[in-house]
């Protein structure tokens, strides 16, 4: 694989998560942004380098995220210019805090679509956290009452539930990463980019042969699904957040016992601690960031209901889950 690094004056501009990116390579997942306002600043500059480019020497490694089997997935390091994010055997991303730039140094065999996935769905949420945004691990959809977010650990069905709303004609705001922003007295959910990451069985159950798919990354069978089943399948503007649902599916032993969705309001303290555990954080040692995040999420849980949503492990139950969520929002909004 060869990545062509373009000159800076040929960089393409994109809008995602409410930010303007300038990138030296084509990101096929995003739509190019026309520069109608010459005063509009670029928030982040993205550069894809060659695999043989040198990687900055870390001054310290301060965090390692591992997969369920213990394999290291992502290592965080501090470097002189900012931060280094190392995905073993895949790529390194260098975030320069002074120039607001992200440089990707890939491994020779890592394909471009995998690099794009790592950038958009792993690295960018962490960088946005550093830049002052609060970011939750989840998906968000648009309902008649406003935006609602589905949050939870990996594997709890956030994307599948969001996709079921899409199949029912609702718009999707974001998948896997919910960026939040305070505007006036309201908290808004910020749109990401078109696509929901789904397994083949979920795509078949919800959409059949409709829509289009593209591989998420070479190391997973998940597909990035896009569809045109509603007037605006993927929302492009911020929407006020009116509810947060923490997904729970039960462990393997008890999952079969869950036959119907259950909605339960969380007390503010439990809601706050849960959301703190589900947020993207670039530097867990940054006390100012931790204070800012705590204050923001405390405001969220005092103004917006956070509920635990127990979901049956069955595609056939998804219409009942949708109905329960919409009924709950109608009562609380």
C-alpha positions in Angstrom: 0.0 0.0 0.0 1.2 3.5 -0.9 -0.2 6.6 0.6 0.3 9.7 -1.5 0.9 12.8 0.6 -0.4 15.9 -1.2 0.9 19.4 -0.9 -0.7 21.6 1.8 -2.3 23.9 -0.8 -4.2 20.9 -2.3 -5.7 19.9 1.1 -9.4 19.0 1.1 -11.8 20.5 3.7 -14.4 18.5 5.6 -16.9 19.2 8.4 -17.4 16.5 11.0 -18.4 16.6 14.7 -18.9 20.4 14.3 -15.2 20.9 13.3 -13.5 21.8 10.1 -10.8 19.5 9.0 -8.2 20.1 6.4 -6.7 16.9 5.1 -3.9 16.0 2.6 -5.7 12.8 1.5 -9.3 12.1 0.3 -11.5 10.8 3.1 -14.2 8.9 1.2 -16.3 8.6 4.4 -16.8 12.4 4.5 -18.4 14.9 2.1 -16.1 17.7 1.0 -17.0 21.1 2.5 -17.2 24.1 0.1 -15.3 27.1 1.5 -18.1 29.7 1.2 -16.8 31.8 4.1 -13.1 32.7 3.6 -12.9 33.7 7.3 -13.9 30.2 8.5 -10.9 28.7 10.3 -9.6 25.2 10.0 -9.9 23.5 13.4 -7.6 20.5 12.7 -5.1 19.7 10.0 -4.7 16.1 9.0 -1.7 14.6 7.3 -1.1 11.1 6.1 2.7 10.3 6.0 4.7 7.4 4.6 5.3 4.3 6.7 9.0 4.9 6.8 8.6 8.3 8.5 10.2 8.4 12.0 7.9 8.3 15.0 8.6 10.8 17.8 10.2 9.4 20.9 7.7 9.3 23.8 8.7 11.0 27.1 6.3 8.6 28.9 3.6 6.0 28.2 0.7 6.8 30.5 -2.2 4.5 29.4 -2.8 1.2 27.6 -6.2 0.1 26.4 -6.5 -3.7 25.8 -8.9 -5.9 24.1 -11.0 -8.5 26.0 -8.3 -11.1 25.5 -5.6 -8.8 27.0 -4.0 -7.8 23.6 -3.0 -4.1 23.7 -5.2 -2.1 21.4 -4.2 1.5 22.0 -1.2 3.0 23.9 -1.1 6.7 24.9 2.1 8.6 25.3 3.2 12.2 25.9 5.7 13.6 23.5 7.4 17.0 23.2 4.9 18.4 20.7 1.8 16.9 22.3 0.6 13.3 22.2 1.3 10.0 20.5 -1.5 7.4 20.0 0.0 4.0 19.0 -2.2 1.2 17.5 0.1 -1.8 17.5 0.7 -3.2 14.0 -1.6 -0.7 12.5 -0.5 3.0 12.8 0.7 5.8 15.0 -1.1 9.2 15.2 0.9 12.2 16.3 -1.2 15.1 17.7 0.6 18.4 17.8 -1.2 20.6 20.3 0.4 23.9 19.3 -0.3 23.5 15.5 -3.7 21.7 16.0 -2.5 19.0 13.5 -2.8 15.2 13.4 -0.2 13.2 11.5 -0.8 9.5 10.7 2.2 7.3 10.3 0.9 3.9 9.1 2.3 0.5 9.1 3.2 -0.6 5.6 0.3 -3.1 5.3 -2.5 -1.1 6.8 -5.1 -0.2 4.2 -6.4 3.3 3.8 -10.0 2.5 5.0 -8.6 1.2 8.2 -6.6 4.3 8.8 -9.6 6.5 8.1 -11.6 4.4 10.7 -8.9 4.8 13.3 -8.7 8.6 12.6 -12.5 9.3 12.5 -13.7 6.9 15.2 -10.8 6.6 17.6 -8.3 9.5 17.4 -10.6 12.4 16.5 -12.9 11.9 19.5 -9.9 11.9 21.8 -8.5 15.1 20.2 -11.9 16.8 20.4 -11.9 16.0 24.2 -8.5 17.7 24.5 -9.9 20.7 22.6 -12.8 21.2 25.0 -15.6 19.0 23.7 -17.4 16.4 25.8 -17.6 13.1 23.9 -19.6 10.0 24.9 -19.2 6.4 23.6 -22.6 6.0 21.9 -24.9 6.6 19.1 -27.6 9.3 18.7 -30.8 9.6 16.7 -33.4 12.3 16.0 -36.9 11.8 17.3 -40.0 14.1 17.2 -39.0 15.3 20.7 -35.3 16.0 20.0 -32.1 14.0 20.0 -31.6 10.9 22.2 -28.3 9.2 22.8 -27.7 5.5 23.4 -24.5 5.0 25.4 -22.8 2.0 26.8 -19.7 -0.3 26.6 -18.7 -2.0 23.4 -21.1 -4.8 22.4 -24.3 -3.5 24.1 -26.1 -2.9 20.8 -25.9 0.9 20.5 -25.4 0.9 16.7 -28.0 -1.7 16.1 -30.6 0.2 18.1 -29.8 3.4 16.2 -30.0 1.5 12.9 -33.5 0.3 13.9 -34.6 3.9 14.3 -33.1 4.6 10.8 -35.1 1.6 9.4 -38.2 3.1 10.9 -37.7 6.4 9.2 -35.8 8.5 11.8 -32.6 10.3 11.1 -29.2 9.3 12.6 -27.0 11.9 14.1 -23.9 9.9 14.9 -22.6 6.4 15.6 -20.1 5.3 18.2 -19.2 8.8 19.2 -21.6 11.4 20.6 -20.1 14.9 20.7 -22.0 17.3 23.0 -22.0 21.1 23.0 -23.6 23.6 25.3 -25.4 26.3 23.3 -27.3 28.8 25.5 -29.2 26.8 28.1 -29.4 23.6 26.0 -27.0 20.8 25.4 -26.9 19.8 21.7 -25.8 16.6 20.0 -23.4 17.3 17.1 -23.7 15.3 13.9 -20.8 13.0 12.8 -20.8 11.6 9.3 -23.1 9.2 7.3 -22.8 5.6 8.2 -23.6 3.1 11.0 -21.1 0.3 11.8 -23.1 -3.0 11.8 -22.6 -6.8 11.5 -24.0 -8.5 8.5 -26.8 -10.2 10.4 -28.1 -6.8 11.7 -28.0 -5.3 8.2 -29.9 -8.3 6.8 -32.5 -8.2 9.6 -33.1 -4.4 9.5 -32.6 -3.5 5.8 -32.5 -6.6 3.7 -30.8 -5.7 0.4 -31.5 -2.0 0.7 -28.7 0.6 1.2 -25.0 0.3 0.6 -22.1 -1.0 2.6 -18.3 -0.6 2.8 -15.8 -2.3 5.0 -15.1 -0.5 8.3 -11.5 -1.9 8.7 -9.6 -4.9 7.4 -9.4 -6.5 10.9 -13.2 -6.7 11.4 -16.2 -8.0 9.4 -18.3 -5.0 10.4 -19.7 -2.9 7.6 -20.3 0.8 7.4 -23.9 1.0 6.3 -25.6 3.9 4.6 -29.2 4.1 3.4 -31.8 6.5 2.1 -34.9 5.2 3.9 -36.0 8.5 5.2 -36.1 12.1 3.9 -32.8 12.8 5.7 -31.3 9.5 6.8 -28.2 11.2 8.4 -28.8 14.5 10.1 -26.3 17.3 9.3 -27.2 19.9 12.0 -27.0 19.9 15.7 -30.1 18.9 17.6 -31.0 19.5 21.3 -30.4 16.5 23.5 -33.6 15.4 25.3 -32.6 12.0 26.7 -29.8 9.6 27.3 -30.2 5.8 27.6 -27.6 3.6 29.0 -27.9 0.2 27.3 -27.9 -3.0 29.2 -28.3 -6.4 27.6 -27.6 -8.7 30.5 -24.8 -11.3 30.7 -24.9 -14.5 28.7 -26.6 -16.4 31.6 -29.4 -13.9 32.0 -29.8 -12.5 28.5 -32.4 -15.1 27.5 -34.5 -14.1 30.5 -35.0 -10.6 29.1 -38.1 -10.7 27.0 -39.2 -7.1 26.9 -37.5 -3.7 27.1 -37.3 -2.0 30.5 -36.7 1.7 31.2 -35.4 2.8 34.6 -34.5 6.4 35.6 -31.0 6.6 37.1 -30.4 8.8 40.2 -28.2 11.8 39.4 -25.1 10.4 41.1 -25.3 7.0 39.4 -26.0 8.8 36.0 -23.0 11.1 36.5 -20.6 8.3 37.4 -21.9 6.1 34.5 -21.4 8.9 31.9 -18.0 9.7 33.2 -17.0 6.1 32.7 -18.3 6.2 29.1 -16.5 9.4 27.9 -13.6 9.7 25.6 -10.5 11.2 27.4 -7.2 11.9 25.8 -5.2 12.6 28.9 -6.6 11.1 32.1 -4.0 13.1 34.1 -5.3 16.4 33.0 -7.1 17.9 36.0 -8.5 20.9 34.2 -10.1 18.6 31.6 -11.5 16.3 34.3 -13.0 19.2 36.2 -14.5 20.6 33.0 -15.9 17.2 32.0 -17.4 16.7 35.5 -19.1 20.1 35.5 -20.5 19.6 32.0 -21.9 16.1 32.7 -23.2 17.2 36.1 -25.2 19.9 34.3 -26.4 17.2 31.8 -27.7 14.8 34.5 -29.5 17.6 36.4 -31.3 18.9 33.3 -31.7 15.8 31.0 -33.1 12.4 32.1 -30.6 9.6 32.0 -32.2 6.1 32.0 -31.0 2.6 32.0 -32.5 0.7 29.0 -32.6 -3.1 29.2 -32.8 -4.5 25.7 -33.7 -8.1 24.7 -31.1 -9.8 22.6 -33.3 -10.2 19.6 -33.8 -8.3 16.4 -37.5 -9.0 16.6 -37.7 -7.0 19.9 -36.3 -3.8 18.4 -39.7 -2.3 17.4 -40.8 -2.7 21.0 -37.6 -1.0 22.2 -38.2 1.9 19.9 -41.8 2.2 21.1 -40.6 2.2 24.7 -38.0 4.9 24.0 -40.5 7.1 22.1 -43.2 6.7 24.8 -40.7 7.6 27.5 -39.5 10.7 25.7 -43.1 11.8 25.1 -43.7 11.6 28.8 -40.6 13.4 29.9 -40.4 16.2 27.2 
